[in-house]
């Protein structure tokens, strides 16, 4: 297969495999991390220019402690420039754990006879969504196993049901999807339900490792999964998320392969992925892999910082797989979205006594099980702005339109005010008294720091309208 520079513009390569293992290793093996080169690459990123594969490989090979600190400092600065202080919050809702695959790292694997299989009924789904709304959640990602039960039509119906659930001031304003790949017609069916992002993780981009980890089931087809988001784009879903499960293979290879995936989508569809996820492998029932490629904490924090520099405008998602201390550290130099108040057992949000809440219903273990309010409280203490904003999706700022706003940096102008408005809603409807006091102080302080006096007045005016009972105001 012939590969092209990241600037190539060849639509005819869409839906074709694009990962060459040898090419990726060549970039890594040939990259030399000289101090002045590393500084120049960081400076390029700080000018909001995406890095090439070669430049990213140099950062991957920068093992000197001083260079690593340069990388992290650069990532902190870049995140502030592009995203400001806001952190987007969401919750995962597992709808069903039937699966026809046999992924060796997953508790949902078909061969796991100890797993309790469950698909939420429509009534159970509604009760769980209500429970999430009662805590203040506004953004969900629905998670499904890969099974014939979870057809495109089933997923679309589930999304419509979620959007219809209203509890007091509560409502879900955006539903993302993490599910199996479909053909183009299937993706069109899901799109019609009004989804936000469609996530599909390659898990590992390394061909031999992929074959070992996915011995059977439809997921065993590497190329079909690799090109899944091409089909989603062809179907009109212009908001997609990619990811790798770190710990299956060398983390440097996976970082560079993720960037290759970004290149491919940008070249074929003029827009890259909206988000990148980088979960680390966690224990699960019948976990069946050694720890050869286990990613250490210091490696994990480095790779997040490198990803931030490599793709300045792509959202980075940090999940509750990571413990509180790691989440707190990497928030400073990479991530723009986190989950909070997370429960992975099927049906656990509604605390249904008829639903067993134990590892037999979990896909993997989580390490941060704090409540949504506890996470929000800590974010505010750390001077972050918790955000439930969904304005871009309702304003049509997705895909290429999102890039038109975000690449010049204009998106920050929308994100901070909208984050403040959603925080005001949360404070009034759900926050503890202590969190509310901190939250109002943060809102006031942030508005005072805005440079545009006219814009300050508009934000203040909308906060006052929210205090009087209005909801869902945004720019």
N, C-alpha and C positions, 0 to 999 in steps of 0.2 A: 504494500500500500504506500502511496506517495503522500507525504505530509507537507503542509504549507505553513508559512509564517503566520503568526497570530493575526496579522492585518488582512489575511486573505478574504476574498469576497466571492465565494463560489457556492451558490445555492444548490448546485447539483450534488454536493457531498452531504446534503442533509439526509438523515436516516441511514447513514452508512457508518460502520465501526470506525473509530478514530483514535483508539489507544494502541500505541506501539510500546511494549514494555522496554525493548532495547533502547528506543529513542529517549525515554524518560530517564533510564539509568545513565545513558551517555551524558545528558545534561548534568546529572548529579556528580558523576565521576570526573567530569572535566572542569567543574566549577572550582575556582580558587578564591577563597575569602580573604582578600587583602584589605587592610584597614581603610585606605582611601576609596577603594571600590565600594565597600560596604556603606561608607558615609554617602557616597554619590547616589547609590541606589535608594537609600532612605530619603535623601533630599528629593529625588524624583517622585517618590510616593507622596511626600508631604506637599508636593505641588499638584496632588490629586490626579496623578497619572498612573494607570495600571502597569504593573511590572510584567516583564517578559518571563518566559520559562527559564531562560538563562540567568536573569537577574535574581529570580526567586531561588534558583538552585544555589547561587552564591550565598544568599542569606541562610539557606538550610545548612550549608557547610561552615557557617560562622560559629565556631565552638568556643572561641576565646570569651571569657566572662565579660570583658569590657565591651566587646562587640555585641554580645547578647543584650547587655543593658542599653546599648544604642538602639537596638532593634525594638526593645520594649518601650523605650522612651519615645521613639518615633511613632509607634503604634498608639500610644496614649495621646500624643499630640494630634495625630491624624483623626482619631476617633472624635476628639473634641471638635475639630474643624468641620467634619462632615455630619456628625450626628448630634452634636451638642451633648447635653447631660441626660437626655431622656432614654429610658429603658422600656421597651415594649414588653408587656406581660401577656401570657396566654396559658391555657391549660390543655393537656391531652385528655381525650375521652376515648377509651377503648370500647368499640362497639361490638366486636366479636373476635374470638381467637381460634376459630377453625382455620386450619392451614394445610395445604397439600404439599408443602415443601419440607425439606429435611435439613435446614440450615444448622450446622453443628454447634452454633453459639446461642441458639434461641430456644426458650422454653415452650414456644408454640409449635415446635417441629412436629410433623405428622406422626413420627415414630414414638413420641412421648406419650405413653399410655397412662401416665399418672396425672397428666394435665386434665383439669376439669374444663370441658369445652362448653362455651356459652356464647350466644348471640343475644344481645338485648332485644326484648320485644319493644314494640312502639311505646307501650305504656312505661316500661322501665327506662327507655331512652328519655322520655319526657320528664320523668321524675329525677333522673340524674342531671338533666339540663337545668331544671328548676333549682336543684341543690347548688349547682355551680353559680347560677344567677344570684342566689341568696347570699353568696359570699362576695359578689361583685365582679365575677368574670364577665368579659365582653367578647373575648376572642377564644375560639376553640380550634384544636386540630383533632379531627376524627381519625382513629386508627383502626385498620381492618387487617385481618390475616389474608393470605392469598388463597382463596378458595372459591369454588363455583357459587357458593351461597352469596358471596359479596360481588355480585355483578354490577355493572355500571348503573343499571336502572335501580338496583337496591341502594347503592351509595347515593345516587341523586335523590331518591325518596327520603333517605335518612337526613340529608342536608336540608331539604324543604321542611321536614318535621322540626328540626332544630331551630330554624329561623322563625317558626310560628310560635315557639314557646315564650311566653311573657309572664314574669312573676314580679308584681309590684313595679318598681322602676327597672327591674332587670330585663335584659334582652341580650341575645347573642347577635352581634353585628357583623361578625366575620367568621366563616367556617373554612378552615384549611383541611386538606386531605393528605393522609399518609396511607397509601394502599398500593395494590398491585398495578403493574402496567396494563394498559388496554391497547386495542387497536384505535385507529383514528375515530371511528364511529363511536366507540365506547367513551373516549375522552370528550367527544362532542356532547354525549348524553349527560356526563357529569358537569360539564361547563354550563349547560342550560339551567342547572339548579342554583347557579349564582355562587360558586365556590370562590375562595381567595386563591391561595397557593396550592399547587399539587406537588407534593414531595415524593420523590423516588430516590432512594439511596442505592448506589452501586455496591455498597458495603466494602468491597476491596476491588481496586482496578487492576490488580496483578492477576494475570490470566491463570497461572498454575495454582495460586492460592485460592482464587475464586472457585476453581473446579473442586478442590479439596473441601472447601467449606460448604459447597452447595451440590451434594452428590446426586440429588434427585428432585423431582418436581419441576414445574415450569421455570422456576428461578434458576435452574441449572443452565439455562440458555443465556450465556454472558452477553452476546450481542443484542438479543431481544430486549434485555433489561437496559443495556447501555444506551440504546436508541429510543427508549420509551419516551423521554421528554421531547425528542424530536417530533414524535407522533402527537404529543400533547400540544406542542406549538403549532403543528399543522392543523390541529383541530380548533385552534383559536385560543387556547389557554396560554396567555403570554406572561403568566406569573408562576414560575416553577422553582422548586428547591432541590438542590443536590446535596450529597453527603457521603461520607465514608465512615465505617466503623473502625476506629483506630485500635490497634492491637492485633489485627489479623495478619498484617504484613508491615514492612518497614514504613514508619510514619513519614519519612522524607519522600518516599515514592508516592504515597497517597496524597500528600499535599500537592505535589507537582501534577499528579493525574487529575486532581480536582481543578487545577488551573487549566489544564488541557481541555477539560470539559467546558469550562467557562469560555475558552477560546472558540471552541466548536459552536456553541450556541450563539455567541456574538457574531461569528462569521456567517452563519447560516440564517439567523433570524434577527440580526441587528440589536439583539438584547440578550444579556447573559442571565444567569439565574438570579432570582430575587433574594434567595437566601442560600447559605452553605451551613451544613450541620457537621459536627465532628465529635460524635459521642465516642467515649472510650468503652471498651468491652467490660461488661459486668457479669457477675455470676448469675446463672439461671439453672432451672431444672435440666438435668442431663447435659450440662455444659461439657463439650467434648473437644477441647483444644488445649494445647500447652501454652506456656506463657513466653515463648521465644521472642515475640514482638510486642510484649507488654510495654505500654508507653508510660514512662515515669512522669511524676508530677512536673519536674523541671523541663522535660521534653514537651509535655502538653502545653505548658504556659508559653513556651517558645513558639510552638507551631501555631497557636492562636494569634500571637503577635505578628508572625510572618504572614499568615493569611490576611490579617487586617491590612498590612502594607501592600500585599500583592493585589488585592481587589478592593480599593477604597470605597466603592459605592455598593458593595454587596453586603446585605445583612448577614451577620454571624449569629447563629443560634446556640446558646449554651443550655444544656438540659440538667434536670435534677439527678441525673446519673452522678454528677460531680458533687463532692461534699461542699459544705458551706464555705470553708476556708478557700478552696480553689475557685469557687464561683466568685467570691469577693475579690480575689486577686485579678482574675482575667477580665472581669467587667471593666477594669480600668483601662485596658489597652486592646480591646477587641470586640466584645460582644454588644449587640444592639437589641437582642431579644432573649428572654428567659421564660421558662415555665415556673409557676408557683402554685402552691396548694395542690401539688400533684398526687394523684392516686392512680395506680396502674391496674388494680384488680377490676375485673369486669363488674360494673354496677356499684362500685364502692362509694361514689359520691353521694348517692341517695341513702347510704347506710341501711340498706335493705337486709333485715335479719335472715332472709331466705337465700342470700347470696354469700357463699363462702369467701371470706377475705383472707387469702393466704397465698403463698408462693405458687400454688397450683394454678392460680388465675393470673399470675404476673408473667410478663415477657422477660423481665430482668429485674434486678434489685435497683432501688433508687437510694441515694445517699443524702438527699436534702428533702426532708418530709415536713418542713415548716408550713404553717398556714399562709394563705395569701396575705393576710394582714401583717404577719410577722415579716414576710419578705418586703412588703411595701414600707414598713416602718424602718427596716434597715437601709433600704434604698434612700429614703428621705434623710436618714441620719448621715449617709455618705454623700449627700448633696446631689443625688440623682433624682430625675423626675419620672416617677412611675407613669406609664402611658398605656391606655387601652384604645388608642386612636385607630380608627378605620377609615379616616377621611379620604385617603388616596383612592381607595377602592370605589367609594361612592362618587368621587369626583372624576373617575376615569384616569387617574394618574397611575397607570400600570403599564408594564411592558416598556415599549419605546417611549410612551408618554412620561412614564416615571423617570426614565433616564434623561429626558429633556429637562426635567425639573432638577433632578438630583445631581447630575454631573456638574453643572455650573455652581452647585451649592445652594440653590434656591430652596431646596426641600427643607433645609433647616429652619427657614422662615415659617413654614407651615407646621413642622413637627413640634417645635417647642410650644407655641400657643395651643395647639390641639392637645398636646400632652397635659398641659395645665388644666384645660377644660375637662378632660376625662378624669383627672385627679380630683378636681372640685366635685364632680359627680360622686366619685368613690367616697370622698370624705363625708359628704352629706348623707349618703345612703347606707354605708357599710362600715366605715372606719371606727376603731375604738376611739375613745375620748383623747387618749394620749397621742395616738397617731394623727388624729384630726388637728390637734394643736400644732404639731410639727408640720403637717401638710399645708395648713393655711399660711404659716410663716414662710415656707418654701415658695408658695405661689406668689405671695407679696414681694418677696425678695427677688424672684426671677423676673417679675413684671417690671420692677424698678430698674433692673439691669438692662432692659431692652433699650436699644439705641433710638428706635423710631418712636417719637412721642405720640404721633397719630395712631400707630399700631398699638401702643400701650393702652390707649383709651379704648380701642376696640376690644382688646382682650379683657380689660377690667369690666367693660359694659356687659360682655357675655358671661363673665363669672357672676356678676350680680343677677343676671337673668336666670342662671342655674340655681342660685340661692333662693330665688322666688318660685322655683318649681319647674322651670323648663329643663329639657334634657336633649342630648344628642346635638349640641351646637358645635360647629366646626368651620374651619377656614378651607 
